[in-house]
Amino acid sequence: MYRLNGYEVILASGSPRRKAFFEQLGVPFEVVVYPVDESFPSHLKGIEIPEYIVNKKSPSQVANRQR
């Protein structure tokens, strides 16, 4: 079992493969799909792309956009 030290894992994806991955690992998680445009600036490369999209999907960013 994983120790998350009070953290909650939120899977911000509707992907069945990602959900199955977490289920197979036995990591407790919640699926919360945020309606976010997944486009990114063309100058981003490699790991910068998913980091940019993840930041757009973070609950605090979504809450700021809904105000």
N, C-alpha and C positions, 0 to 999 in steps of 0.2 A: 504494500500500500504506500502511496505517496504521501509525504508530509508537505502540506502546502502552507504551513505556518499562518493560517488565517486568511490566506488568499483564495479567491474564487477564480476558477478557470471559466472564461466565457469564450465559446467558439462562435465567432462572428461570421459564420459561413453556413450556407445551406447545403454544402457539399456532403453527399452521403459517404464518400471515401474518407473525408476528414473526421466525420462523426464516428465511423467504424474504427478509425485509427485510435481515437481516444478511448472508445469502448474496449478495444483489445488491450490497451495499456492498463486499463482499470483506473484511469484518472477520472475523478468526479468532475463533471463539467455541466454547463448549461448552454444550450444553443440559443443565441439571440442574434437574429439576422437584422442588421441595420441597412436601410436603403441608402447606399452610398455609391456615388459615381466612382468607378475604379480606374478611371483614366489617370495618367500621371505625366509629368513634364518630360519631354523628350531627352533632356540632358541627363536624366537619372540613369544609372547603370547598375547591373547586378543586384546585390542585396539592398541597394537604395530603393528599388521599386517596391518590393513587398513591405519594407519599413514605412514608406510613404503611405501606402494604402492602409496598412494597419493603423497608423496614426489617424487617418481619416475616419476609420471605423471605431475608434475608441469611444466609449460611452461619453466621456467629457466633451469630445469634439462634436458628437451627434447632438448632445444636449445644447451646446452653444449654437448650433445651426437651427435648432427648432425654436429658439426664443424669438 
